[in-house]
Amino acid sequence: MLVGDTVRDVTAAHAAGLPCLAVTTGAADAGELLAAGADAVLPGLSDRAVETLVRLCSPADSPADALTHPNGS
């Protein structure tokens, strides 16, 4: 998994075959990151974001189970 805050980060993650968790700490907003293909977008690296990262990296959980999508799905 790659964590990034730019459209280039999202593109690089998918080019490498990795999921991308995007954070809106850079110049790109959530809409731009989602349009670029981010698997999920969080507002920053808060405690909730770190918990999400830990779940994503856990072998017991799949990324699809751990991601929280902005649209609630």
Residue frames as a rotation matrix with the C-alpha (Angstrom) as fourth column:
MET 1
0.582 0.813 0.000 0.00
0.813 -0.582 0.000 0.00
0.000 0.000 -1.000 0.00
LEU 2
-0.612 -0.698 0.373 1.13
0.690 -0.701 -0.181 3.50
0.387 0.146 0.910 -0.77
VAL 3
0.371 0.642 -0.671 0.00
0.822 -0.563 -0.085 6.50
-0.432 -0.520 -0.737 1.25
GLY 4
-0.669 -0.631 0.392 0.16
0.743 -0.581 0.332 9.74
0.018 0.514 0.858 -0.69
ASP 5
-0.029 0.655 -0.755 -1.29
0.488 -0.650 -0.582 13.18
-0.872 -0.386 -0.300 -1.11
THR 6
-0.361 -0.086 -0.928 -0.93
-0.651 -0.690 0.317 13.88
-0.668 0.719 0.194 -4.82
VAL 7
0.751 0.605 -0.266 -2.41
-0.578 0.407 -0.707 12.60
-0.319 0.685 0.655 -8.05
ARG 8
0.146 -0.794 -0.590 1.11
-0.780 0.274 -0.562 11.44
0.608 0.542 -0.580 -8.98
ASP 9
-0.658 -0.342 0.671 1.22
-0.722 0.539 -0.434 9.32
-0.213 -0.770 -0.602 -5.80
VAL 10
0.259 0.848 0.463 -2.06
-0.495 0.528 -0.690 7.63
-0.829 -0.051 0.557 -6.76
THR 11
0.763 -0.011 -0.646 -0.81
-0.630 0.209 -0.748 6.98
0.144 0.978 0.152 -10.29
ALA 12
-0.261 -0.955 -0.138 2.49
-0.830 0.295 -0.473 5.59
0.493 -0.009 -0.870 -8.99
ALA 13
-0.406 0.174 0.897 0.75
-0.678 0.601 -0.424 3.28
-0.613 -0.780 -0.126 -6.52
HIS 14
0.614 0.747 0.253 -1.46
-0.361 0.551 -0.752 1.73
-0.702 0.371 0.609 -9.18
ALA 15
0.553 -0.512 -0.657 1.42
-0.729 0.084 -0.679 1.48
0.403 0.855 -0.327 -11.66
ALA 16
-0.578 -0.802 0.148 3.22
-0.750 0.451 -0.483 -0.59
0.321 -0.390 -0.863 -9.03
GLY 17
-0.258 0.567 -0.782 0.14
0.057 0.817 0.574 -2.73
0.965 0.103 -0.243 -8.40
LEU 18
-0.848 -0.100 -0.521 -0.47
0.518 0.055 -0.854 -1.25
0.114 -0.993 0.006 -4.95
PRO 19
0.354 0.935 0.009 -3.62
0.876 -0.335 0.347 0.14
0.327 -0.115 -0.938 -3.39
CYS 20
-0.658 -0.560 0.504 -3.46
0.386 -0.825 -0.412 3.84
0.647 -0.076 0.759 -2.58
LEU 21
0.316 0.633 -0.707 -4.72
0.946 -0.264 0.187 5.49
-0.068 -0.728 -0.682 0.57
ALA 22
-0.286 -0.383 0.878 -4.73
0.552 -0.815 -0.176 9.21
0.783 0.435 0.445 -0.18
VAL 23
0.010 0.239 -0.971 -4.71
0.920 -0.382 -0.085 12.01
-0.391 -0.893 -0.223 2.36
THR 24
0.587 0.324 0.742 -5.72
0.657 -0.726 -0.203 15.60
0.473 0.607 -0.639 1.67
THR 25
0.553 -0.493 -0.671 -2.60
0.494 -0.455 0.741 17.12
-0.671 -0.741 -0.008 3.21
GLY 26
-0.584 -0.778 0.234 -1.17
0.625 -0.246 0.741 18.23
-0.518 0.579 0.630 -0.14
ALA 27
-0.851 0.176 -0.496 -2.39
-0.372 -0.868 0.330 20.40
-0.372 0.465 0.803 -2.98
ALA 28
-0.732 0.588 -0.345 -4.97
-0.090 0.418 0.904 17.89
0.676 0.692 -0.253 -4.28
ASP 29
-0.349 0.701 0.623 -8.46
-0.930 -0.179 -0.320 17.76
-0.112 -0.691 0.714 -2.80
ALA 30
-0.367 0.241 0.898 -10.48
-0.254 0.903 -0.346 14.60
-0.895 -0.355 -0.270 -2.15
GLY 31
0.697 0.715 -0.054 -12.31
-0.210 0.132 -0.969 14.82
-0.685 0.687 0.243 -5.48
GLU 32
0.436 -0.630 -0.643 -9.08
-0.883 -0.161 -0.441 15.03
0.174 0.760 -0.626 -7.46
LEU 33
-0.579 -0.699 0.419 -7.57
-0.780 0.625 -0.034 12.09
-0.238 -0.346 -0.907 -5.56
LEU 34
-0.051 0.656 0.753 -10.67
-0.097 0.748 -0.657 9.94
-0.994 -0.106 0.025 -6.06
ALA 35
0.825 0.357 -0.438 -10.83
-0.421 -0.129 -0.898 10.88
-0.377 0.925 0.044 -9.74
ALA 36
0.022 -0.916 -0.401 -7.20
-0.981 0.057 -0.185 9.77
0.192 0.397 -0.897 -10.05
GLY 37
0.259 0.178 -0.949 -8.19
-0.268 0.957 0.107 6.37
0.928 0.227 0.296 -8.66
ALA 38
-0.676 -0.467 0.570 -7.38
-0.657 0.032 -0.753 6.55
0.334 -0.883 -0.329 -4.95
ASP 39
-0.538 0.449 -0.713 -8.85
0.363 0.887 0.284 3.56
0.760 -0.106 -0.641 -3.15
ALA 40
0.476 0.651 -0.592 -9.81
0.865 -0.225 0.448 5.78
0.158 -0.725 -0.671 -0.22
VAL 41
-0.226 -0.495 0.839 -9.25
0.236 -0.863 -0.446 9.35
0.945 0.098 0.312 0.90
LEU 42
0.324 0.244 -0.914 -8.77
0.944 -0.015 0.331 10.59
0.067 -0.970 -0.235 4.43
PRO 43
0.924 0.132 0.358 -8.42
0.149 -0.989 -0.020 14.19
0.351 0.072 -0.934 5.63
GLY 44
0.282 -0.885 0.371 -5.02
-0.836 -0.416 -0.357 13.57
0.470 -0.209 -0.857 7.21
LEU 45
-0.227 -0.454 -0.862 -2.97
0.072 0.874 -0.480 11.20
0.971 -0.171 -0.166 9.30
SER 46
0.054 0.393 0.918 -5.11
-0.917 -0.346 0.201 11.36
0.396 -0.852 0.341 12.41
ASP 47
-0.558 -0.187 0.809 -5.52
-0.634 0.725 -0.269 8.51
-0.536 -0.662 -0.523 14.87
ARG 48
0.481 0.812 0.331 -8.35
-0.309 0.510 -0.803 7.15
-0.821 0.284 0.496 12.70
ALA 49
0.697 -0.285 -0.658 -6.13
-0.685 0.009 -0.729 7.21
0.213 0.959 -0.189 9.64
VAL 50
-0.425 -0.897 0.124 -3.37
-0.886 0.383 -0.262 5.37
0.187 -0.221 -0.957 11.46
GLU 51
-0.238 0.428 0.872 -5.89
-0.442 0.752 -0.490 2.75
-0.865 -0.502 0.011 12.64
THR 52
0.813 0.539 -0.218 -7.00
-0.402 0.249 -0.881 2.31
-0.421 0.804 0.419 9.02
LEU 53
0.245 -0.823 -0.513 -3.38
-0.870 0.047 -0.490 1.86
0.427 0.567 -0.704 7.93
VAL 54
-0.590 -0.458 0.665 -2.81
-0.745 0.626 -0.229 -0.80
-0.311 -0.631 -0.711 10.60
ARG 55
0.226 0.750 0.621 -5.92
-0.272 0.661 -0.699 -2.70
-0.935 -0.011 0.353 9.49
LEU 56
0.816 0.064 -0.575 -4.87
-0.576 0.010 -0.817 -2.48
-0.047 0.998 0.045 5.84
CYS 57
-0.062 -0.958 -0.280 -1.46
-0.869 0.190 -0.456 -3.90
0.490 0.215 -0.845 6.67
SER 58
-0.216 0.049 0.975 -2.83
-0.759 0.620 -0.200 -6.67
-0.614 -0.783 -0.097 8.85
PRO 59
-0.914 -0.166 -0.370 -2.77
-0.377 0.685 0.624 -10.11
0.150 0.710 -0.688 7.18
ALA 60
-0.731 0.676 0.095 -6.11
0.474 0.603 -0.642 -10.93
-0.491 -0.424 -0.761 8.83
ASP 61
0.247 0.845 -0.474 -8.00
0.160 -0.518 -0.840 -8.21
-0.956 0.132 -0.263 6.97
SER 62
-0.122 -0.217 0.968 -8.38
0.989 0.055 0.137 -7.49
-0.083 0.974 0.208 3.30
PRO 63
-0.953 -0.286 -0.102 -8.08
0.275 -0.955 0.110 -3.91
-0.129 0.076 0.989 2.03
ALA 64
-0.521 0.823 0.225 -11.70
0.051 -0.234 0.971 -3.98
0.852 0.517 0.080 0.91
ASP 65
0.252 0.622 -0.741 -12.84
0.788 0.312 0.530 -4.71
0.561 -0.718 -0.412 4.47
ALA 66
-0.137 -0.436 -0.889 -10.74
0.931 -0.364 0.035 -1.98
-0.339 -0.823 0.456 6.05
LEU 67
-0.878 -0.286 0.383 -11.20
0.429 -0.826 0.366 0.95
0.211 0.486 0.848 3.71
THR 68
-0.029 0.853 -0.521 -13.68
0.649 -0.380 -0.659 3.66
-0.760 -0.357 -0.543 4.52
HIS 69
-0.517 -0.088 0.852 -14.84
0.817 -0.347 0.460 5.38
0.255 0.934 0.251 1.37
PRO 70
-0.985 0.062 -0.159 -15.92
-0.006 -0.945 -0.327 9.02
-0.171 -0.321 0.932 1.53
ASN 71
-0.513 0.844 -0.153 -19.31
-0.630 -0.250 0.735 8.20
0.583 0.474 0.660 0.01
GLY 72
-0.096 0.467 0.879 -20.11
-0.956 0.203 -0.212 5.77
-0.278 -0.861 0.427 2.84
SER 73
0.771 0.394 -0.500 -19.89
-0.555 0.801 -0.225 2.57
0.312 0.451 0.836 0.80
